[in-house]
Each structure stands twice: as C-alpha cells, then as structure tokens.
Amino acid sequence: MATNRATKSGFAAEAQRKINAKYSDELAQESLEWIRILTNEEFNCAGDMDNFFEVLKDGQVLCRLVNCIKPGIIKKINQSQMAFKCMENINAFLEAARELGVPAQETFQTVDLWERQNLNSVVICLQSLGRKAGQFGKPSIGPKEADKNERHFSEEKLRAGQTIIGLQMGSNKGANQSGINFGNTRHM
C-alpha cells in the first residue's frame, strides 16, 4: 500500500513540476512592476515564484489594482489574514477582472494562487488585465490587443462563394472502391 501512495505522490509531484516549468520570471516581474506603477505601492518586484506568491497571496494588492483601473469596482477589501477572507479578496479580484474584459479562459482558479498550485495562470491573468487597462486610460503591458476587423460582403459576393467547392471538403481525385476486398480472406 505504501508504494501506491508513493507512486501517486510521484505523479502529483511530476504534474506540479510541469505546471511550474511554464512559469516565466520575466513576465511575473513585468506584471509586478506594472502593479506597482498603477497602485503606487512599494513592494519587491522580483519575478521569482516565492516573491510573486508572497506579494499577491492575500489578494489585497490585486483588489487595489482593479480599483486603480476602475475605481470602486471592489467595495470592500478584507484586511484579515484568515484564509477565507484572503480567498474572498482573490474571488473579488477575479470577478472584477472578468467585468473589465478579461476572458474566462485567461483567468485562474482561487486555489491556483492561494495554494500556489499554478502561478503561471495568475501571470497570464495579470498580463490579460494589463492589455485591457489601456481601454481605461491606464498604462498597459504586454502585446497590444488586436482591433476588430469586421468585414461586410455584398449579397452577390456571398452567392458567388456558395458555388465554390472548398479544399476543406476534400477530394477523392477520381478514386473509387474497386479492388476493395473488405471481409475477404487474404490469398497468398
């Protein structure tokens, strides 16, 4: 029974190593520096996982960040260090981030930060929020978000497109099923 437990913890440890391998110190540092500029707070901006976690784990800095982007979006920031109060702060940040336009696939789960399970997803969320901040007149980080490229086609163009057989539909290039011996025995 002990070997089974060891194997499971080995798999879990390997999975955690793979998740941690995706973490980028440079992006984390860029995110922390951006937060410091917006919030005008002093804290260590080193991008290593330990410092990143220590700065953000209670959710207070995150809540103050979104309140700097859109004042009053979070009404109450819990100052307590009790686990459920810190997780409430993180949840409030996540709801505010979605409200500010961060796509759901670029957010993280509360436990990703609180239990330090996936700090890379926290970095991704902050980078996404950093791109959205420009829409609110704040400094932004990361690559510029693409502009919408809406196209309008005339009815004539749309009808012409219906007569074309696209390559995605495939072609059998004249092949047929002659010579297929499905179910027959093989003669040697």
C-alpha positions in Angstrom: 0.0 0.0 0.0 2.9 2.4 0.7 4.3 2.0 -2.8 0.9 3.0 -4.2 0.9 6.2 -2.2 4.5 6.9 -3.2 3.6 6.4 -6.9 0.6 8.8 -6.6 2.7 11.5 -4.9 5.3 10.9 -7.6 2.7 11.6 -10.3 1.4 14.6 -8.5 5.0 16.0 -8.0 5.7 15.4 -11.7 2.5 17.2 -12.7 3.3 20.1 -10.4 6.9 20.3 -11.9 5.3 20.5 -15.4 3.0 23.3 -14.3 5.8 25.2 -12.7 8.0 24.8 -15.8 5.6 27.1 -17.7 6.1 29.9 -15.2 8.1 32.9 -16.6 10.1 35.0 -14.1 10.3 37.8 -16.7 6.5 38.1 -17.2 5.9 37.8 -13.5 8.4 40.7 -12.8 6.8 42.8 -15.6 3.4 42.2 -14.0 4.6 43.1 -10.5 6.3 46.3 -11.8 3.1 47.2 -13.7 1.0 46.7 -10.5 3.5 48.9 -8.5 3.2 51.7 -11.1 -0.6 51.6 -11.0 -1.1 51.2 -7.3 1.8 53.5 -6.3 2.8 50.9 -3.6 6.2 49.8 -2.6 7.0 46.0 -2.7 9.6 43.7 -4.1 9.1 43.2 -7.8 11.4 40.2 -8.3 9.7 37.7 -10.6 10.7 34.5 -8.8 7.8 32.3 -7.7 8.4 32.8 -4.0 8.3 36.6 -4.1 5.4 36.7 -6.6 3.3 34.4 -4.3 4.2 36.5 -1.2 3.2 39.8 -2.8 -0.2 38.5 -4.1 -1.3 35.6 -1.9 -3.8 37.6 0.3 -5.5 39.3 -2.7 -5.3 42.8 -1.2 -2.8 44.1 -3.8 -4.9 42.5 -6.6 -8.1 44.3 -5.3 -6.3 47.6 -5.0 -5.0 47.1 -8.6 -8.5 46.7 -10.1 -9.8 49.6 -8.0 -7.0 51.7 -9.6 -8.1 50.6 -13.1 -11.8 51.2 -12.3 -12.4 53.0 -9.0 -15.0 51.4 -6.7 -15.3 48.1 -8.7 -14.5 46.3 -5.4 -16.4 47.8 -2.5 -14.6 46.1 0.4 -11.1 44.7 0.7 -10.6 42.3 3.6 -7.5 43.2 5.7 -7.6 40.0 7.7 -5.1 37.3 7.0 -7.6 34.5 7.7 -7.8 32.0 4.8 -11.4 32.6 3.8 -11.0 36.4 3.9 -7.9 36.2 1.6 -9.8 33.9 -0.7 -12.7 36.3 -0.8 -10.3 39.0 -1.9 -9.0 36.8 -4.7 -12.5 35.9 -5.8 -13.5 39.6 -5.8 -10.4 40.3 -8.0 -11.4 37.6 -10.4 -15.0 38.8 -10.8 -13.7 42.4 -11.3 -11.2 41.2 -13.9 -14.0 39.4 -15.9 -16.0 42.6 -15.6 -13.1 44.6 -17.0 -13.0 42.3 -20.0 -10.5 39.5 -19.2 -11.7 36.4 -21.0 -12.7 33.5 -18.7 -10.0 31.2 -20.3 -7.3 33.7 -19.2 -8.4 33.9 -15.5 -7.3 31.5 -12.8 -8.9 29.5 -10.0 -8.7 30.9 -6.5 -6.6 27.9 -5.3 -4.1 28.5 -8.1 -2.9 31.5 -6.2 -4.0 30.7 -2.6 -2.5 27.2 -2.6 0.3 28.1 -5.0 -0.9 25.4 -7.5 -0.5 27.3 -10.8 1.2 30.7 -10.5 1.6 30.8 -14.3 -2.2 31.1 -14.7 -2.1 34.1 -12.3 0.6 35.7 -14.5 -1.5 35.0 -17.6 -4.5 36.7 -16.0 -2.4 39.8 -15.0 -1.0 40.1 -18.5 -4.5 39.9 -19.9 -5.7 42.5 -17.5 -2.7 44.6 -18.4 -3.8 44.6 -22.0 -7.3 45.7 -21.0 -6.1 48.5 -18.8 -5.3 50.7 -21.8 -9.0 50.8 -22.6 -9.5 52.6 -19.2 -6.8 55.2 -19.8 -4.2 53.4 -17.7 -0.7 52.1 -18.6 -0.8 48.7 -20.2 1.6 45.8 -20.5 2.1 43.0 -23.0 1.3 43.0 -26.7 -1.3 45.3 -28.0 -4.7 43.7 -28.3 -5.8 43.2 -31.9 -8.5 45.5 -33.3 -11.7 44.1 -34.6 -11.6 43.5 -38.3 -15.3 43.3 -39.3 -16.0 42.6 -43.0 -19.1 43.2 -44.9 -19.8 41.3 -48.1 -22.5 42.1 -50.7 -25.2 39.5 -51.5 -23.6 39.0 -54.9 -20.3 38.1 -53.3 -21.9 35.7 -50.8 -23.9 33.9 -53.6 -20.7 33.6 -55.6 -19.0 31.9 -52.7 -21.7 29.2 -52.4 -20.7 27.8 -55.8 -17.1 27.2 -54.9 -16.1 23.8 -53.5 -13.5 24.5 -50.9 -10.4 22.3 -50.4 -11.5 21.6 -46.8 -14.3 19.4 -48.3 -11.7 17.1 -49.7 -11.5 15.3 -52.9 -11.1 11.7 -53.8 -9.2 12.6 -57.0 -11.1 10.1 -59.1 -10.6 7.2 -56.8 -13.3 4.6 -56.4 -13.8 1.5 -54.3 -13.0 -1.1 -57.0 -10.5 -3.6 -55.7 -11.5 -3.2 -52.1 -11.8 -6.7 -50.6 -13.3 -5.9 -47.2 -14.2 -9.2 -45.4 -12.5 -11.5 -47.9 -9.7 -13.8 -46.9 -6.2 -12.9 -48.0 -4.7 -15.2 -50.6 -1.0 -15.9 -50.6 
